[in-house]
Amino acid sequence: MNTANKIEIYTTKNCSFCKKAKLILEKYEVFSEIDVEDKEKRKLMTKRSNGLRTVPQIFINNKHIGGYDQLKLLEQNKSLVKLLKMNKEDLNIRYYFRKILGVFYFLLSITWVLYKGIGNLSIGDIFIAISLVLFGTYVIKYKKSVK
């Protein structure tokens, strides 16, 4: 997998578009999140983005991509994969790894319940089992971006 990409996203904590952009980026690579509540960081973001003050502002390999709408468009027309220099094989490996991980969490939750015994489960045990199932479901339902 290509880990040489440098992805930076300037955000604020209550920005819904920032959260959506981070969900897209999480499918591909690890990224650096820079909170621009700090005035100095916002000044840097504004300078790097040619005067744009809205968030998110996204940079891939020091190239300004824009905000959420531009990122979403890049993903929809498969240009994001090209920009990140990734191929279908990289994404397929990640996709199937998530499926296997999801199944693992399901099996772990079943094992936990069987180990404790259904009649002996405390509220904490039930919470752990449900959390494992929910996390496993999330991981399995994670969508594959490239077909």
N, C-alpha and C positions, 0 to 999 in steps of 0.2 A: 504494500500500500504506500501511496505517496504521502509522506509526512513533511515534505519540504515547504508546503504552502504556509504562508503567514496570513492569518485571517484576523482582522481586528474589527470589532463592532463597538461603536460609541452608543451608549444607552442611558436611560434613566430608569429608576426602579418601577415606576408605575405606568410605563409606556406599553400599550397593547401591541403596537406595531413592532416594538423592540422584541417583545416576547415571541411574536409570530416569526420574525426574522431569525431569532435564535433557534427556533424549532426547525427551520429549514437548514440552517448551518450545521446543526447537530447530526443531521443525516450523513454529512460528508466528512467533517473533520473537527478537530478540536480548534477552538478559537479563543482569542483574548477579548474579554469584555472590559470596556473602559467606561466607568460611571462618570457622566459629565455633570453631576451635581456640584462638583468642585469647579470653581470659575476658571482656574488655570487649565484644567483638562478640556473645558468647553472652548476656551480660546484656541487651544491646539487643534481641536476638532474643526472649528470654524475656519482656521487657517488652512488646514489640510484639505477641506472640502470646498475650497474657493468661496467662502462666505456663507455657506449653508449652515443654519443654526438648528434645524430640526433633527430629531432623532427617530430612528437609528441612522447613523452614517456608517457605511461598511467599506472596508478596504481589504482587497485580496492582493497579496504580494505587493503592497504599497500602491496599488492602483485603486483609485476611488471608484467604487461601484455605484454608490448612491444610497438610497434608502430601501425600505421594505418592498415597495412596488417594483423597483428595478431588479431587486434580488429575486422576487417571485417570477418576474418575466424571464430572467435568465434561467431559472430552474425549469419553467414550463417549456421553453424552446431548446432545452438540453445544452445551452451555452455554459451553464455553471459548471457542468462536468468537464467541459473542454477547458474552461478557465482554470479549474483546479487540476488540470492535467491528469484526470482520473479516467479509468476505463470501466467498462461494464463488469469485468472480472472483479475489480476492487469492490464495487458496490454489491455484487452477488455474494462475495465472501462475507461482507458485513451483514447482508440481509439474512443469510443462512445461519451465521453465528448468532444473531438475535433470536431466530426461531429455536435453535438448540438451547440457548440460555433460557428462553421462556418455558420450554418443556421442563428444563431442570428445576425452575422455581415451582412449577406445578407438582413435580414429583417430590420436591423438598417439603411442600406443604402437606401432602398426603402422608409422607413419612413422619412428619412432626405429629400429626393427629394420631396415627397408628402407634407411635412411640408413647405418647401420653395416655392413650386410651380414651375413647370417645366420652365415657362417663366421668373421666377425671380431668377434663379440660377446664382451666380457669379462664377468666375474662382475658387475661394477658395471652394465654395460649391461643384462644380463638382469634384475638387481634393479630397475632403473628401469622396464623394460618391464612386468614383472610388477606392480609397484606401481601403474603407470598403469592397467592392466587391472583390478586389484582395486578401486582407487578409483572407476573408471568403473562397475564393477558395483555398488558400494555406492550411488553416486549414482542409478543407474537403478532400483535396487530400493527406493529410498526410497518409503515408502507415502504415498499421498494420503489425507488425513484426512477430507475432506468429499466426499461424492458427490452 
